[in-house]
Amino acid sequence: MSDADAALIELKLALSRSLRDRRQRRGLSQVELAKRLRSSQSRVAKMESGDPSVSMDLLVSSLLLLGAKPADLARTIKGGDSKGRHAAA
C-alpha cells in the first residue's frame, strides 16, 4: 500500500468517526440519521465504520447535513477533530 493510499484510508476513517460522534452528540440514532439522509440504517452503519463502499462525497454531505461547517471538516482532515471536540452540536 502506498503512502497516498494509507493517507486516504486514514482520512476516510477520520470522517467516519466524525460522523458517528456528531450523530451521537445530536442524540440521533442511526435510523433517525438514515431517514434524514433518505438512506438505510445499514448504510449509516457502513458510513460510520469506514466501509470501503462508502464514498467520500457521502461522508462529507452527511456531515454537512448534520451541521458541520467547512472549518469543522478541515479540522477533521488535519486530525484535530477526531473526537468532535471543536465541532458545534
N, C-alpha and C positions, 0 to 999 in steps of 0.2 A: 504494500500500500504506500502510495506517495505521501509526502508531507501535505500536499494540497488536498488529497482525499481525506486524510486524517483530520485536517482543519475543518473541512466541510462537514464531516460527521460530528465533530465537537460543536460546531455552530448549530447544527440541526438539533442536537441534544439540549443545548442551552435554550433554544427557542421552545422546545418541548417542555422543559422544566418550567420555563417562564409561563407558558400557557397553563400548566397544571396549577402553579402557585397562584396565578391571577384568578383562575376559576374558583379555587378554594377560598381565597380571600373575599371574593364576592358572594360566597355562600351558595354557589351553584353546584348542582350535581352534573355528572357527565350527560345525563339525559336532558337536563334543562339547557345545557350549552348546545347539545346536538339540535334541539328544537330551534334555538336561535340561529344556528348555522344551516338549518334545513338539511341536516345530516342524521346520522345514527349514533347511538351511544358507542357502538363498537368502533366507529371511525374516530370518535373523540378519544377513546382509549388508545387507539393506534397513534394518534397525534401526540398524546402525552407520553407515550413510551418510545418515541423516536423511530417508529416503524419506517423502514426504507420506502414503503409505498406512498408515504405522505409527502406531498410537495412542500417546498419552502414557501411557495405562494400561499398555500392553505394555512400554514402555521402563522405567517405574518398577517394575513387577512383576519384570521381568528383572533389574534392578539389585538388588532386594531378594533375589532368588533367589541372586545371586552374593555375598550377604553385606553389601550396602550397608545402612547404618543411616540413620534419618531425618536425622541430623545431616550425613551424607555427601551426601544428596540436597539438603539446604538449602545446603551449600557450593557444590554444582554449580549450583544455581539462582542463587545470589548471584554466581557467576562465580569463586569461589575454588578450584575443584577441576577446572578444565578439563584438567589433566594428571594427575589422580588422585593428587596428592601427599598429600592428607590422609586418604585412604581406606585402610583396612587391607586387605591382600590376603588 
